[in-house]
Amino acid sequence: MMRHLRLWRRFFAQAVVRETHYRAHFLTTLLVGLVQLGLGIVPTLLLFGFTSEVHGWTRAEVIALVGMYQVITGLMATFIAPNLNRMTTYLTEGELDAVLLRPVSSQFYLTFRWINVAELSNVASGIIVLAFGLVQSGLTPNVGQVLQAVVLAGCGLVLLTVVWSALVYLAFWLQSVGPVGIIYLNVVEAGRYPLTFFPVAVRSFLTFVFPVAFATTYPVQALAGSLGWGPVALGIGLSVIAVLLIRLLWQRGLRTYASASS
């Protein structure tokens, strides 16, 4: 465990060094993130221009939710997306062969090797919007509520990473999963809106199949004090099960892998 942590710190240090050589990339990423954040808030402003509350959510709370969504997607874009987007290349061009020879977990290496530091600017802007929404709504979360929100957001990150990884690992059998990233990003857009905005069937899908609710809606509800510890325990339990299952899927995929370089 400690060896993998030290290795990840090296990955991060290398990413920071790379980013210092491409400052224009950082500024471009920041600009794009701000535009996306603005586009995410516009529908909320339009909706609440006609009403003060929708399904128990005020405008300020939904703005906080948009901020939380920006934080989660920013973290995914920083630490996960640069790696999973490369999976097809690893499998079809033989790069996985070299990874399997390294004295570390190949799954860990392929999931966390590359880091896009510039995307952290979107995380920062999301935190600002989240704080603004909480202030506007008059919410003052206590330590317990903040802890609930952090744990739920962490579970959401783990669950979304597992879902995306499972889709990407289909490359072991399908060879190419290029459209998977597009499908994933389209579905994760649902996280911009509270879970109660959707029909019951969709709520179940966004909680247990594509669990974006744990990354956005539940953390904001925790900060609002309207969520108990039950969903937190559920999120932790689902995360543990999901990690075990994705590990098994990876091992099953490796058994079917035929070197592309041999």
N, C-alpha and C positions, 0 to 999 in steps of 0.2 A: 504493500500500500504506500509506504513512504517513498519507495523508489519511483513509483508512478507519479506521486505528487512532486517530487524533485524534477522529474522529467517534464511534467506540465509547466513548472515554473520556467524551465529552459525554453519551452515552446513560446511562452508568453514574452519572455525577454527578447527572443529573436523577432517576434511579431512587432514589438515596440521599436526595435532597431530598424526593421524594414519600413515601418510607418514614418519614421523621421526622414527617410529618403524620398518619400512621396507625399509631401504636405498638401499638394493639390488634391490628392485622393481624399484626404481627411476633410478638406473644406467642401468638396463635392458631395461626400457622404452626408455631412452635416446639413447642407442645403437641401438635398433630396429628402432627408429625414424630416426636416421642418415642413417641407411641402406636404409630405404624406401625413404628418401630424395635423396640419391645417385642414387637409381634405377629410380627415377622420372626424374633426370637430364640427365641420360645416353641417352635416346631416343632423347632428344633435341640436345645433342652434335653430335649424329650420323646423325640426319636429317640435321643439319646446317654444317656438314662436306662437303656437296655437293652444298650448296647454301648459300647466305648471307641473304636472306629474303624469307619468305613464307607468302603469302597473307597479306603483309604489316607489318609482325612481324619479328623483328630481333632476333638473338640468345639471346642477352642480355635481351630483353623484355620478351621472353618466359621463361628464367631463373627466372626473376622477378615474372612471373606468377606462376611458380612452387613453389617459396617461399610463395606467397600469398595462394596457395592451401594448403601448409603445415601449415600455420597459421590458416586457417579456419578449416581444419580437426583436428588440434590439439585442438582448442577451443571446437569443437564438442565432441572430445574424452574426454576432461576434464570435461565438464559440462552437456552434454546431453546423450551421449552413455551409461554411467553407469546406467542411470535411465531407458531409453527406452528399454534397453536389459533385464530389469527385469519385464517388463509389463506382460508377460505371467505368470510368477510366482505369481505376485500379484493377477491375476484374477483366476487362477486355484487352488491355494493353500489357498485361503481365506485371504491373507494378506491385500487385499483392504478393508476388513471389518474394520480393526483397523484404517486405514487411513481415512475412511469416518467419523469416530467418532472424529477426531481431529478438533480443532477450527480454521482451516485454509482451504484454497482452496485445495481440494484433487488433482486437476489437477496440481496446482503449486507444491505441495509436491512431487507428483510422477515424475514430470519433472525435478526438481532441487535438490532433497534430497541428492543424492550421487555425490561426486566430486572426480575425479582422478587427484590429484595435479601433479603427475609425468608427465602427458601428457603436462604440461606447458613447459617442456623442448623442446618439438617439436615445440611449438609456438615460442619460442626464436630462435631456429635454422631456422625456416621459415622466421622470421623477418630479420635475418642476410643474408640469401640468397636473399630475396626481396631487401634489401638495396644494396647488391652486384650487382644484375642485373640492378638496377636503375643507379648506378654509372657507370657500364660498358656501359650502353646505353647513358650516358651523359645527363640524365634527371635530372632536378632540379625542382621538383614540388613546386608551391607556396602554400600559406595557403589555398586558395580556393580549389585547386586541392586535397590537402590532406584531407580537410573536405569532399569533394565529395567521395573520396575513402573510408574513414571511415564510412560514412553513407551508402554507397552501400554495404560494407562488412557486416555492421550490419544488413541491410535488407536481405542480402544473408543468414546470420546465422538464422535469424528469419524464412525465407521462407523454408530453408532446415529442420529446426527443425519441422516446421508445417507439411511438407510432410512426414517426418519420423514418426511423431506422428500419422498422419492420417493412415499410413500403420499399425502401431502398434495397434491402437485402433480397428482394425478389429478383435482383439482377443475377443472383446465383443460378436462377432457373430461366429467366427471360433474356439475359444478356444485356439488355438496355432498358433503363427505367427513367429516361430523360423527362418524360411528362409528369413523373411522380411529384417532383418539386413544385411544378405549377399547380397540380391538383391540391397538394398540401397547403400551399399559400392561399389558394382560393377558399378552402374550407376554414382555415385559421382566421380569416377575416371576420367570421362570426363572433370572434372574441371581442370585437369592438362594441358589441351590444349586450345588455343584460340578458341573462338566461331566461328571465320571465317574458321577454319580448317574443319568444318563439313558442310554437305549439308543443304540447306535452311530448310527442314522439321525438321532436327535434331536440328538446331538452335532454331526453334520455341519451340520444346519440352524442350530444356535446358534453355529456358527463361521463359516460362509460365507454363509448367507442372511440370518439375523437375528443378527449377530455380537456377541451379548451376552457371549460367552466372553472376548473381548478386553478387556471393561470390568471384569469381576469375577474369574473363575476364574484367568485367566492372570496378572494382576498379583499376586494372592495367592501363586500358585505361584512367581512370580519372587522375591517377598519371602522365601519359604521356601527358596530356593536350588535348587529342583527343575526349573528351566526354563533353557534355554540362550538364545542370541541368535537362533536360527532363528525362533521364533515372533515375536520382535520385528521381524525383517526382514520376515516375512510380514505382520505388522500394518501396518507402514509402507507396504509395497507395495500392499496392499489399500486402504489409506486414500487413497493417491494416485490409484489407479484409480477409486475410488468418488467422489472429489471431481470428477474429470474427467467422469465419467458423469452426475453430478447436474447439472453445469453444462450439459451437452448437453441433458438432459431439460428444464431450465428454459427454455433458448432455444427448444426445440421447442414447449413449452407457450405461450410468448409469441407464437409465430407463429399459434397457433390462437385467441388471446385476442381477444374482441370486447368492446369497452368496454360496461360495464353502465350507464354514465351518459349514453351518447350515444343 
